[in-house]
Amino acid sequence: MRDLWRYKAYFFISCLLLFSSSLYAFRWQTHKKIEVEYQPTDIILANGRILKDYVVSSNNDLFIPYELVETIFNEQLYWDRDNHTLHVGNIPTASVMSDKLKIYHYDYDSIHAFLYYPDAKTNKTMTMANKTYRRGYYFTNVFSASFNLEGAYHEIIGFLGCEDFKASNGQVDFYLDDTLLKSYFLQADSLPEQVKLDVTGGSKLKLVFSNFKNDTQINFADVYIH
């Protein structure tokens, strides 16, 4: 019986080694040839930790322990293993606004709607200054558009401008719970303007469009909210 358990143990260890070798080969077989060099000097971090990791070079690029970047910039670092992304500073919590919030109401000229069709779309292709955007909102022949923030957000950041070849001069006002936050004056040939709004605690965000010519398309693109 003792010999039987010994054989079982040998078999388990052999399978484990075989699996580990296969996994190692799978993880590294697509990598290019690299050179590994010992770090000649210990790296002492601000928290007193001493790094003795390797320095890796490949294709004239030098790779160092990411904790060293934390020391250089004096910023907190966070390594997102799922997305293979290194974040410097605060962990990002922003979301694409147009993936989370839809327009719930817009005003338009009902008398002339058959001539100038009112339209408000989400996540459609937009072009401003020859740059294409695929996330955000666009508005045509509407006086205003409203969103429900439910008091859950703090800041909105995005780009505001007119669609190429569907542009004119006009003004866009942003209101939070009927209080004016900021106004933007757009020219027909303006480059997209960055919008940054503090919406802490607010519920109703309303965009009001004025002085634009009929069929002008106003874009609010790459909008992030957190």
Secondary structure, DSSP 8 states (H G I E B T S, - for coil): -HHHHHHHHHHHHHHHHHHHHHHHHHHHTTS---EEE--SS-EE-TTS-EE---EEEETTEEE--HHHHHHHHT--EEEETTTTEEEESS----EEHHHH----EEE--SSSTTTS--EEEES--EEETTEEE-SEEEEES-SEEEEE-TT--SEEEEEEEE-TTS---EEEEEEETTEEEEEEEE-TT---EEEEEE-TT--EEEEEEES--TT-EEEEEEEEE-
